[in-house]
């Protein structure tokens, strides 16, 4: 029986991961944790913890007899640029704390499987942008990307040196409607849907031809769990796997939305986030993930657009007292 701790459970990925893992393993076997109070209902076990406090995290892992940890707490590319030292501290030391706990538990015969997310942000301006290979030049220019690249090296180091069973995915931009994303460059691809449903022109902070790899949340969750469930010998990459979903530009996405929302308009007002997007891949070669553990993206842009438009719930205006 698995006992699973999800750190960063209030975030965009964490909240949906907790839901899926609870359905698969039973809610009593999933411990959701985040720094603040619980933000979603339907969670059976919740622990307010700071991943930077290694003693507290270790205590939770012991108390619940945890066998798997998803360490998702991080500052993303845009918020990271606003507080680089904080981003470095959280992104690196959060991971290091979990890897150290896993190393020590392994020595005591209580192995801990670890998942940690990397990102397309680990690539940089000298990386080939189309069909970016698994192994290639990586010269990230954001503090977030630098922490992801360093984190990948740490993951592989802990696997090779100490045998820690750590697994990772380089996520593309993740599109979802349930929880808001938290300060990323790829977030335009979510905000655009909210504007379309409100009948507003979307003012896009990226230019029309700014292609980026993206993935719809159900595919991202499936990739994550498939990798975590793969037999250890099939997980040949212990830094992080390229996982592609779909690639499109803001112009292409706006066009697809306009097919469903007649009259929808987009205006382009690139800002500082454009430089970040320009340094990232436009599409990923994820054939290694396919070869090693059978990864296949299933959801295309048409289905994604239909599903987002059908499911986003806009905040209701407060009704006036009679
Ligand atoms: N979605 C993230 C960001 O834009 C990339 O991993 O920062």
Boltz pocket constraint, residues with backbone or C-beta under 6 A from the ligand:
constraints:
  - pocket:
      binder: B
      contacts: [[A, 76], [A, 77], [A, 78], [A, 118], [A, 119], [A, 120], [A, 121], [A, 144], [A, 171], [A, 172], [A, 173], [A, 174], [A, 183], [A, 184], [A, 185], [A, 186], [A, 187]]
      max_distance: 6.0
